[in-house]
Amino acid sequence: MEHRLEVCHWFTVDTFTHLKHGGRVSGAAAAMGTALQIKPLLHVDSEGKLQAVEKPRGRKKAVTTQIARMEQGWKPELGKSILIGHADDPEAADMLKERLLEQFPDSEICIAYIGPIIGAHTGPGALALIYWGNNR
């Protein structure tokens, strides 16, 4: 319990379809984001609210942005475990894992599927990076 606010999670979605259906973005924003291939970097803040923090264009840039956030706030002294969650996109999860191991070779990385509850909100292609840190 004492470290619960030190669990950092940054995730991105592949399309805006499910965010639009869930009322998280407007139809116009979804159409524009899709046209520009924006893969928003999202997280749930300390108050439990979903926040769009950055708007990288393309999957590779989104992964680079996730890793940059981790680099800024990772606290390996709390634990070197890193969780990669994906919604039916094991290739993207493997790509993220490879990039993480290049930058953080001492990390312990586990890949898991995102469950149906979160997956219903994010849609296929969601990619989450979860670690111990100070930039929740």
C-alpha positions in Angstrom: 0.0 0.0 0.0 2.8 2.4 0.8 4.1 2.3 -2.9 0.7 2.2 -4.7 1.2 5.7 -6.1 4.6 4.7 -7.5 3.1 2.3 -10.0 3.4 4.2 -13.3 1.5 3.2 -16.4 1.7 4.8 -19.8 -0.3 3.4 -22.6 -1.2 4.1 -26.2 -4.0 2.9 -28.5 -3.8 1.9 -32.1 -7.1 3.6 -33.2 -9.5 6.1 -31.8 -12.6 3.9 -32.5 -13.0 2.6 -29.0 -12.2 5.9 -27.4 -14.8 7.6 -29.5 -17.4 4.9 -28.7 -16.7 5.3 -25.0 -17.2 9.0 -25.2 -13.6 9.8 -24.4 -13.0 11.8 -27.6 -15.4 13.4 -30.1 -16.1 12.1 -33.6 -14.2 15.0 -35.1 -11.1 14.4 -32.9 -11.3 10.6 -33.7 -11.4 11.3 -37.4 -8.5 13.8 -37.2 -6.4 11.6 -35.0 -7.0 8.6 -37.3 -6.1 10.7 -40.4 -2.9 11.9 -38.8 -2.0 8.4 -37.4 -1.8 9.8 -33.9 -1.3 7.2 -31.2 -2.1 9.2 -28.0 0.0 8.6 -24.9 -2.4 8.1 -22.1 -2.3 7.5 -18.4 -4.6 7.6 -15.4 -3.5 10.3 -13.0 -3.4 10.2 -9.2 -7.1 11.2 -9.1 -8.1 8.3 -11.3 -8.8 10.4 -14.4 -7.7 9.4 -17.9 -5.3 12.0 -19.3 -3.9 12.3 -22.9 -0.4 13.6 -22.3 1.2 13.6 -25.7 0.1 12.9 -29.3 2.9 11.0 -31.1 2.3 10.1 -34.7 2.9 6.4 -35.6 3.5 3.3 -33.5 7.3 3.7 -33.3 7.1 7.2 -32.1 4.5 6.2 -29.5 6.9 3.5 -28.2 9.8 6.0 -28.1 7.6 8.3 -26.1 6.6 5.6 -23.7 10.3 4.7 -23.1 11.2 8.4 -22.6 8.6 8.7 -19.9 10.0 5.6 -18.2 13.5 6.9 -18.5 12.4 10.1 -16.7 10.7 8.4 -13.8 11.8 4.8 -13.4 12.9 3.8 -9.8 14.6 0.5 -10.2 15.4 0.5 -6.5 11.7 -0.3 -5.9 11.9 -3.2 -8.3 13.2 -3.9 -11.8 10.0 -5.6 -12.9 8.4 -4.1 -16.0 5.1 -5.2 -17.4 4.1 -4.7 -21.0 0.4 -5.2 -21.6 -1.0 -5.5 -25.1 -4.5 -5.9 -26.6 -4.0 -8.6 -29.2 -0.7 -7.1 -30.6 2.1 -9.4 -29.6 4.4 -8.0 -32.3 4.2 -4.5 -30.8 4.8 -5.9 -27.3 7.9 -7.7 -28.5 9.1 -4.5 -30.2 8.7 -2.6 -27.0 10.4 -5.3 -25.0 13.4 -5.3 -27.4 13.7 -1.5 -27.1 13.5 -1.6 -23.3 16.2 -4.3 -23.0 18.5 -2.2 -25.2 18.1 0.8 -22.8 17.5 -1.0 -19.5 19.4 -4.4 -19.8 19.0 -5.2 -16.1 15.2 -5.0 -16.2 12.9 -8.0 -15.7 10.2 -7.8 -18.4 6.9 -9.7 -18.5 4.5 -9.5 -21.4 0.8 -10.1 -20.7 -2.5 -9.6 -22.6 -4.8 -6.7 -21.6 -8.0 -8.2 -20.3 -11.4 -7.7 -21.8 -12.6 -5.0 -19.5 -9.8 -2.6 -20.3 -9.6 -3.9 -23.9 -13.2 -2.9 -24.4 -12.2 0.7 -23.7 -9.0 0.7 -25.7 -9.6 -1.7 -28.6 -7.2 -4.0 -30.2 -3.6 -2.7 -30.5 -3.4 -1.0 -27.1 0.1 -1.1 -25.7 0.8 -0.4 -22.0 4.1 0.1 -20.2 3.9 -0.4 -16.4 6.8 0.1 -14.0 7.8 1.4 -10.6 8.5 5.1 -10.7 7.8 8.7 -9.7 6.0 10.0 -12.8 2.6 8.6 -12.4 
